[in-house]
Amino acid sequence: MAIPGRLRGFLQYCLDMSAHKSNQQDAAASPAAGGVGVRLQGVTKVFAGGVEALGPIDLDIPAGQFVVLLGPSGGGKTTLLRCLAGLEPVTAGAVSLHNGYENVSAASSGHAAVSTSPSAPASGGGGRGGDLAFVFQSPHLMPWRTVLRNVELPLELAGVDRAARRAAAAEALEQVQLADAMRRYPAQLSGGMAMRVSLARALVTKPRLLLMDEPFGALDELTRMQLDLQLHTLWSRRRPTVVFVTHSTTEATFLAQRAVVLSRRPARVVLDHRIDLPAERSEALRGEAAFHEQSRVLFHALAKPPETAPDAASVEPGVIGEAS
Amino acid sequence: MRVALRLGLPPVVAAMLLILIWQVVTWVFDIPAYLLPKPGAVALASIDHAPELLRGLGMTAWSAGVGFALSALVGITLGVVLTSTDLIERAFYPFSVFLQTVPLIAIAPLLVVWFGFGWRPVAAAAFISSVFPVVANTVAGLRSTDRQLLELIRLYGGGPVSTLFKLRLPSALPSIFTGLRIAAGLAVVGSIVGEFVASYTGGALPLGALVTSYVRSFRTDLVFSVVVLASLLGLVMFALVGMVSWLTLRHWYVGAQRGSY
């Protein structure tokens, strides 16, 4: 394709926007949407410099499940999440949401027909059907907007009218217990509060898939534990599908129903573990033996050298080329 | 009140000291008034010629103001256009540097040819001398947009227009204001230079033309008055931009609204 990247991106916007906007409004309007299932088939990601981030990954996430992605730092966790969001095109394989959205590689010939249809763009240019929200490692709020207006942003972009998005934003802020901070500016918030605003901004569209990239990693232990509990409560109320990246095994154990442990680059699934704990999570759970048992399982999988130790672990990241 | 006193007093005292030294030096060494007039004489001459000086100040303020407003408008627009695609930026950005390196004195006569006599060529000179910092700072601000916020807007289906108005321009504001602050002072300098060249004949004269006429008649004291007025004009324009900038950005930074929570 000879069209330069940015121009293509722009054309992609134009294509997507009409189909996308109506979807977005639906998502904002329907109250209890639940979750959406996600399937990854042979997802591979190789960056421009030849760095292999993701080995072929197959994963099936049923609707409404809370999945945690664990893995060594610098592994492919964030990349995997970005592929799920469509922010990063996949090199091979396919990511499909059960609402019809697909992030497939342009190269895989079998999907050529799909990638030209406007409802399923080949690479991330919107078009996730309005069902998806992403929470970054740090809050990334707009300093010129109040807390309320920051949370309104996704609905504003979807063209929801002012009164409706005010109400939805206020409700989302209430969910993260920040109703009294609506008029403040981000500069007046603590780190934990800013992260909760960021979470409210993600929740405001009532997403059916919530992607979270180490959202509480930069916070102090106590704040993090409080936010974990809040998040879990929010999830059990509305049951969106959550994919949560962390490198804390205790956070993983506390939050998730299922933990997927990834290897070093190129990341593959090392362990796919069902966390055998009661659905109801509380602070008391952190002291129980079963909790520690579960978290130890994850820790061992994380600390264990990969099975293909000689050729995967000892080789420099840039040279892994022929591993698969 | 005490804060105002603590901030305002030192520069006022320093200025008074300098004026005192100036007065003493001219008196002790008996410097002739056409070389360095005594501050007292400058003050008296200024009062004598107040109507003329103030009319000149008004004229210069007008052309500097128009030039600055044009700089702001054109500079910001140009910054947006230049950063809209890589190709445009690579093709045209080098030429915007021209605006900075072009010798104003050399092209000022040309401006008179193009825009005629009066304030128009002067405003054009003010514009040319002040537009580059606005362009450069707007470009710098637009280039440093938060990548994650760009992705967020893309994720929610925002197009290039909403990305520009909801994210890229607002986040470039601190940088744009930096450019405007620099431009405010430069616009006054550009006006004065323009007025040197734009040969006014008779009637009311702006500050730059007044300087030429005072120098010709050896009124060094009045030249000093003009210099002081021109500097004050630059200062006031700078302060106005600073105030607008503060009003716009005051919520952005930590401690901006102390004690409100």
Interface residues (C-beta under 8 A of the other chain):
Chain A: P4 R6 L7 F10 Y13 C14 D16 M17 H20 K21 Q24 A85 G86 L87 G124 G125 G126 G127 R128 G130 L132 A133 F134 F136 S138 H140 M142 P143 W144 L153 P154 E156 L157 A158 R184 Y185 A187 Q188 T205
Chain B: T85 D86 L87 D146 Q148 L149 E151 L152 I153 R154 L155 Y156 G157 G158 G159 P160 S162 K166 L167 P170 S171 L173 L249 H251 W252 Y253 V254 G255 A256 Q257 S260 Y261
